[in-house]
């Protein structure tokens, strides 16, 4: 009998099913290790529910949610948030903001509903493709504002204390502090032979330095005292 030619569509479907199963397994592993912050959240969808827009005098007031870089209004529009303000205020994805656009065109932001957050320590790295700073914590890469890294004078390899929204995933993290690495003082665990017990280390003695040697008689006299 002639061999049947494999159906390419069936092969692709099988590969997709296997890839999906692998991703689900990886997500479960991350969640068990604490690397997954929880369920994914659509900031734009939440902003449509939690946001608002109104006119007060000659000013327009818009309430929305912070997405890591911008404030997303109830209409889904993104409003630019100054990086220095976001860094100084340590804004986290999901924080509720109020934007007042005055008659002269000034943008005034105010944090009115901070979301619950968790503190995590990660390592500062630089993305090879985008050349942007990121923080790797529990196996997850988080984007961070350059203004925050610049303010704390962060360098690749530094430990970074970041804030994340509690109970859900995030793409961005707020930098709370940076712990500078000390060159040449990285901790190296000692190597101990598991079979032979480590010997007691004695201080080095110079060849010209006299060494006092106790005889058995002198030791007996010391014991009597």
Protein Blocks (a to p, Z undefined) as FASTA:
>chain_A
ZZddddfklmmmmmmmmmmmmmmmmmmmmmmnopagbjcddfklmmmmmgccddehjbcc
dddddehjaccdfkopacdddfklmmmnopaehiacdddddfkopacdddfbdcdddddd
ddddddfklopacddeehiacdddfklmmmnopaehiacdddddehiacfbdcdfbdcdd
dehiaccdddddfkbccddddddddfklccddddfklmmmmmmZZ
